[in-house]
């Protein structure tokens, strides 16, 4: 780990920073991909993921305070509007966790 003085006197270039982040994330990505591919051919699992995907494509997300059911987040998405009683709603909406579902369904089906 670089020391603060070293970082301040010799900051990373954008390319160095991105390369470092890729190296840090690679083991996590490989593990996640292996977990996803374990479900390849599991039609029940894939159909469940497709339901999530369909909801996301219509701006219907499961977020804190939605009682586990998809809720409409608006078109365009209302990024700053809390639509439930849970104040973590905005935090979760802006973290874009739904991209994980989209990536997973793509890896399982190859559908774009």
C-alpha positions as CSV (number, residue, x, y, z in Angstrom):
1,X,0.0,0.0,0.0
2,X,1.4,3.4,-1.0
3,X,2.0,5.9,1.8
4,X,0.2,9.2,1.7
5,X,3.4,11.2,1.1
6,X,4.3,9.0,-1.8
7,X,0.8,9.3,-3.3
8,X,0.9,13.1,-3.0
9,X,4.4,13.4,-4.6
10,X,3.8,10.8,-7.3
11,X,0.0,10.5,-7.9
12,X,-1.3,7.6,-10.0
13,X,-2.1,8.3,-13.6
14,X,-5.6,7.4,-14.7
15,X,-4.2,4.3,-16.5
16,X,-2.3,3.2,-13.4
17,X,-5.3,3.7,-11.2
18,X,-7.6,1.7,-13.6
19,X,-5.0,-1.1,-13.9
20,X,-4.8,-1.3,-10.1
21,X,-8.6,-1.4,-9.7
22,X,-8.8,-4.2,-12.3
23,X,-6.2,-6.2,-10.5
24,X,-8.0,-5.7,-7.2
25,X,-11.4,-6.7,-8.6
26,X,-10.3,-9.6,-10.8
27,X,-10.6,-12.3,-8.0
28,X,-14.0,-11.0,-7.0
29,X,-15.2,-11.0,-10.6
30,X,-14.0,-14.5,-11.3
31,X,-15.7,-15.8,-8.2
32,X,-19.0,-14.1,-9.1
33,X,-18.8,-15.3,-12.6
34,X,-18.2,-18.9,-11.4
35,X,-21.2,-18.6,-9.1
36,X,-23.4,-17.3,-11.9
37,X,-22.3,-20.0,-14.3
38,X,-23.1,-22.7,-11.8
39,X,-26.7,-21.9,-12.7
40,X,-26.2,-22.2,-16.4
41,X,-28.9,-24.6,-17.7
42,X,-31.1,-24.2,-14.5
43,X,-34.3,-23.1,-16.2
44,X,-36.1,-22.3,-13.0
45,X,-33.3,-20.0,-11.8
46,X,-33.0,-18.3,-15.2
47,X,-36.8,-17.7,-15.4
48,X,-36.7,-16.1,-12.0
49,X,-33.8,-13.8,-13.1
50,X,-35.7,-13.0,-16.3
51,X,-38.6,-11.7,-14.2
52,X,-36.2,-9.4,-12.3
53,X,-34.8,-8.3,-15.6
54,X,-38.2,-7.5,-17.1
55,X,-39.0,-5.4,-14.0
56,X,-35.8,-3.5,-14.3
57,X,-36.4,-2.8,-18.0
58,X,-39.7,-1.1,-16.9
59,X,-38.1,0.8,-14.0
60,X,-39.6,-1.6,-11.4
61,X,-37.1,-2.2,-8.7
62,X,-37.2,-4.0,-5.4
63,X,-35.8,-1.5,-2.9
64,X,-35.9,-1.0,0.9
65,X,-39.4,-0.2,2.0
66,X,-41.0,-1.9,-1.0
67,X,-41.9,-5.1,1.1
68,X,-40.0,-7.3,-1.4
69,X,-42.2,-6.2,-4.3
70,X,-41.0,-4.2,-7.3
71,X,-42.0,-0.5,-7.2
72,X,-42.1,2.0,-10.1
73,X,-39.2,4.4,-9.7
74,X,-40.4,6.7,-12.4
75,X,-39.7,7.4,-16.0
76,X,-37.2,9.0,-16.1
77,X,-36.0,7.6,-12.8
78,X,-36.7,9.9,-9.8
79,X,-33.2,9.7,-8.3
80,X,-33.9,12.0,-5.4
81,X,-37.5,11.1,-4.5
82,X,-38.1,8.7,-1.7
83,X,-41.1,6.6,-2.7
84,X,-41.2,4.5,0.5
85,X,-41.0,5.1,4.2
86,X,-37.4,3.7,4.3
87,X,-34.8,6.4,4.0
88,X,-32.3,3.9,2.6
89,X,-34.5,3.8,-0.6
90,X,-32.4,6.5,-2.4
91,X,-29.1,5.1,-1.2
92,X,-30.0,1.7,-2.7
93,X,-31.5,3.2,-5.9
94,X,-28.3,5.2,-6.6
95,X,-26.0,2.2,-6.0
96,X,-27.5,0.6,-9.1
97,X,-27.5,-2.9,-7.7
98,X,-29.9,-3.9,-10.5
99,X,-26.8,-3.9,-12.8
100,X,-25.8,-7.1,-11.1
101,X,-29.1,-8.7,-12.2
102,X,-28.7,-7.4,-15.7
103,X,-25.2,-8.8,-15.9
104,X,-26.2,-12.1,-14.5
105,X,-29.0,-12.7,-16.9
106,X,-26.7,-11.7,-19.8
107,X,-24.1,-14.2,-18.7
108,X,-26.7,-17.0,-18.4
109,X,-28.7,-16.4,-21.6
110,X,-26.5,-14.3,-23.8
111,X,-29.5,-12.1,-24.5
112,X,-28.8,-8.4,-24.9
